[in-house]
Amino acid sequence: MSSSYAYICTCFIGLLLLSGCQTKSRPSDQSIAQQSIEKMLETWKSGGKATDLKVATPSIVAVDDDWERNVVLSDYRVETNPFNDGVNLHFTVSLTLKNKQGKEVKKEQVYIVGTNPVITIFRK
């Protein structure tokens, strides 16, 4: 009876130790991040949808409010030196959008790009 009690206690302590362990986030790969944001913006500019990126290889989860509202992206420029926060990269992008009336609107937007464990792109 005492050996089963020791086994149960050992398992319980092991579970407690494992539950307290956290995996350390790995920094994003700048090359993959750069390629991914370019792919996202080109997909948007060509009339594609964010769902096209999700089923692509590699899969990219991208979210942009203007894109979701079907605002047209007519042009963009990605700044070359993204800010690295240690885990994600922050890209400043100059966007040229067309509103519903066809008028061009210029806007600067920061996108946060992560590459681990999946590629994600979100507006700041």
One Martini backbone bead per residue (centre of mass of N, CA, C, O) as a GRO file, in nm:
protein
  124
    1MET     BB    1   0.055   0.064  -0.019
    2SER     BB    2   0.304   0.259  -0.007
    3SER     BB    3   0.387   0.236  -0.312
    4SER     BB    4   0.125   0.364  -0.428
    5TYR     BB    5   0.151   0.629  -0.275
    6ALA     BB    6   0.426   0.711  -0.397
    7TYR     BB    7   0.334   0.709  -0.692
    8ILE     BB    8   0.113   0.924  -0.666
    9CYS     BB    9   0.294   1.149  -0.557
   10THR     BB   10   0.490   1.156  -0.794
   11CYS     BB   11   0.281   1.224  -1.010
   12PHE     BB   12   0.176   1.486  -0.881
   13ILE     BB   13   0.445   1.637  -0.880
   14GLY     BB   14   0.493   1.618  -1.184
   15LEU     BB   15   0.239   1.779  -1.266
   16LEU     BB   16   0.313   2.039  -1.118
   17LEU     BB   17   0.577   2.092  -1.271
   18LEU     BB   18   0.455   2.097  -1.560
   19SER     BB   19   0.244   2.330  -1.510
   20GLY     BB   20   0.487   2.545  -1.447
   21CYS     BB   21   0.579   2.519  -1.727
   22GLN     BB   22   0.727   2.726  -1.979
   23THR     BB   23   0.746   2.826  -2.291
   24LYS     BB   24   0.969   2.980  -2.483
   25SER     BB   25   0.977   3.228  -2.687
   26ARG     BB   26   1.043   3.272  -3.015
   27PRO     BB   27   1.182   3.437  -3.244
   28SER     BB   28   1.138   3.589  -3.527
   29ASP     BB   29   1.172   3.557  -3.869
   30GLN     BB   30   1.256   3.802  -4.084
   31SER     BB   31   1.231   3.667  -4.360
   32ILE     BB   32   0.951   3.543  -4.320
   33ALA     BB   33   0.806   3.804  -4.242
   34GLN     BB   34   0.860   3.960  -4.503
   35GLN     BB   35   0.727   3.756  -4.698
   36SER     BB   36   0.445   3.755  -4.558
   37ILE     BB   37   0.367   4.055  -4.589
   38GLU     BB   38   0.392   4.058  -4.894
   39LYS     BB   39   0.183   3.837  -4.948
   40MET     BB   40  -0.054   3.976  -4.818
   41LEU     BB   41  -0.051   4.242  -4.989
   42GLU     BB   42  -0.072   4.103  -5.268
   43THR     BB   43  -0.338   3.959  -5.217
   44TRP     BB   44  -0.503   4.211  -5.166
   45LYS     BB   45  -0.432   4.371  -5.429
   46SER     BB   46  -0.546   4.118  -5.617
   47GLY     BB   47  -0.831   4.033  -5.450
   48GLY     BB   48  -0.788   3.871  -5.217
   49LYS     BB   49  -0.805   3.665  -4.930
   50ALA     BB   50  -0.731   3.560  -4.615
   51THR     BB   51  -0.811   3.260  -4.674
   52ASP     BB   52  -0.588   3.210  -4.885
   53LEU     BB   53  -0.355   3.209  -4.669
   54LYS     BB   54  -0.453   2.977  -4.481
   55VAL     BB   55  -0.430   2.752  -4.731
   56ALA     BB   56  -0.151   2.796  -4.765
   57THR     BB   57   0.208   2.753  -4.841
   58PRO     BB   58   0.232   2.881  -4.589
   59SER     BB   59   0.043   2.952  -4.333
   60ILE     BB   60  -0.166   3.254  -4.291
   61VAL     BB   61  -0.259   3.477  -4.034
   62ALA     BB   62  -0.481   3.742  -4.132
   63VAL     BB   63  -0.554   4.084  -4.009
   64ASP     BB   64  -0.782   4.337  -4.156
   65ASP     BB   65  -1.024   4.567  -4.150
   66ASP     BB   66  -1.022   4.674  -4.442
   67TRP     BB   67  -1.018   4.401  -4.585
   68GLU     BB   68  -1.285   4.292  -4.453
   69ARG     BB   69  -1.438   4.560  -4.592
   70ASN     BB   70  -1.332   4.575  -4.900
   71VAL     BB   71  -1.089   4.738  -4.927
   72VAL     BB   72  -0.882   4.880  -5.155
   73LEU     BB   73  -0.557   4.789  -5.266
   74SER     BB   74  -0.327   4.979  -5.469
   75ASP     BB   75  -0.087   5.031  -5.253
   76TYR     BB   76   0.260   4.981  -5.124
   77ARG     BB   77   0.500   5.022  -4.836
   78VAL     BB   78   0.776   4.867  -4.688
   79GLU     BB   79   0.965   4.892  -4.437
   80THR     BB   80   1.299   4.772  -4.378
   81ASN     BB   81   1.295   4.834  -4.046
   82PRO     BB   82   1.195   4.649  -3.812
   83PHE     BB   83   1.059   4.604  -3.510
   84ASN     BB   84   1.200   4.430  -3.229
   85ASP     BB   85   1.051   4.265  -2.933
   86GLY     BB   86   1.176   3.944  -2.935
   87VAL     BB   87   0.924   3.803  -3.108
   88ASN     BB   88   0.824   4.038  -3.285
   89LEU     BB   89   0.740   4.216  -3.581
   90HIS     BB   90   0.733   4.570  -3.681
   91PHE     BB   91   0.557   4.696  -3.955
   92THR     BB   92   0.578   4.965  -4.166
   93VAL     BB   93   0.296   5.081  -4.370
   94SER     BB   94   0.218   5.215  -4.681
   95LEU     BB   95  -0.108   5.299  -4.778
   96THR     BB   96  -0.327   5.259  -5.069
   97LEU     BB   97  -0.661   5.346  -5.075
   98LYS     BB   98  -1.001   5.263  -5.171
   99ASN     BB   99  -1.290   5.381  -5.162
  100LYS     BB  100  -1.621   5.357  -5.256
  101GLN     BB  101  -1.571   5.626  -5.446
  102GLY     BB  102  -1.247   5.595  -5.547
  103LYS     BB  103  -1.081   5.727  -5.336
  104GLU     BB  104  -0.770   5.806  -5.235
  105VAL     BB  105  -0.599   5.671  -4.941
  106LYS     BB  106  -0.361   5.751  -4.706
  107LYS     BB  107  -0.175   5.514  -4.493
  108GLU     BB  108  -0.045   5.427  -4.175
  109GLN     BB  109   0.078   5.096  -4.077
  110VAL     BB  110   0.101   4.852  -3.819
  111TYR     BB  111   0.255   4.529  -3.823
  112ILE     BB  112   0.230   4.217  -3.661
  113VAL     BB  113   0.487   3.963  -3.677
  114GLY     BB  114   0.469   3.609  -3.664
  115THR     BB  115   0.650   3.269  -3.679
  116ASN     BB  116   0.580   3.146  -3.382
  117PRO     BB  117   0.441   2.864  -3.478
  118VAL     BB  118   0.292   3.075  -3.655
  119ILE     BB  119   0.175   3.278  -3.903
  120THR     BB  120   0.126   3.627  -3.813
  121ILE     BB  121  -0.108   3.909  -3.893
  122PHE     BB  122  -0.139   4.230  -3.731
  123ARG     BB  123  -0.274   4.500  -3.618
  124LYS     BB  124  -0.192   4.770  -3.397
   0.00000   0.00000   0.00000
